[in-house]
């Protein structure tokens, strides 16, 4: 461990920042199922599909909601 610490030296802040960014990315990935659960359980049954489309890529609002 001391060998690794010696080689890190001046890069410690950069390594800490990299680990923090990776942690934020992991938390964001773990939150995705909860966001989808909320959309499926609450937003879609209430008929608020505009809210769902509002979170999508630009231009999605103009697509038809169903083809039937």
C-alpha positions in Angstrom: 0.0 0.0 0.0 2.9 2.4 0.7 4.2 1.7 -2.7 0.9 2.8 -4.3 0.7 5.9 -2.1 4.2 6.8 -3.1 3.4 6.6 -6.8 0.2 8.5 -6.4 1.9 11.4 -4.8 0.8 14.6 -6.7 -2.2 12.8 -8.2 -4.1 12.2 -5.0 -6.6 14.9 -5.6 -7.3 13.7 -9.1 -7.7 10.2 -7.9 -10.1 11.3 -5.2 -12.1 13.3 -7.7 -12.2 10.4 -10.1 -13.5 8.1 -7.3 -16.2 10.7 -6.4 -17.4 11.0 -10.0 -17.6 7.2 -10.3 -19.6 7.1 -7.1 -22.0 9.7 -8.4 -22.4 7.7 -11.6 -23.2 4.6 -9.7 -25.8 6.3 -7.6 -27.4 7.7 -10.7 -27.6 4.2 -12.2 -29.1 2.8 -9.0 -31.7 5.6 -9.0 -33.0 4.8 -12.5 -35.3 1.8 -11.5 -36.9 4.0 -8.8 -37.6 6.8 -11.4 -39.1 4.3 -13.8 -41.2 2.8 -11.0 -42.6 6.2 -10.2 -43.4 6.9 -13.9 -45.0 3.5 -14.4 -47.0 3.4 -11.2 -48.1 7.0 -10.8 -47.6 9.1 -14.0 -48.9 6.7 -16.7 -52.0 5.6 -14.8 -52.9 9.2 -14.2 -52.7 9.9 -17.9 -49.9 12.5 -17.6 -47.9 11.2 -20.5 -46.8 14.7 -21.4 -44.6 14.5 -18.3 -43.0 11.3 -19.5 -42.3 12.7 -22.9 -41.0 15.9 -21.4 -38.0 13.9 -19.9 -37.2 12.3 -23.3 -35.0 13.6 -26.1 -36.1 16.9 -27.8 -38.7 16.4 -30.5 -40.3 13.4 -28.8 -43.3 15.5 -27.8 -44.4 15.6 -31.5 -44.6 11.8 -31.8 -48.1 10.2 -31.6 -48.8 8.5 -28.2 -50.2 5.4 -29.9 -50.6 4.0 -33.4 -53.9 2.3 -32.8 
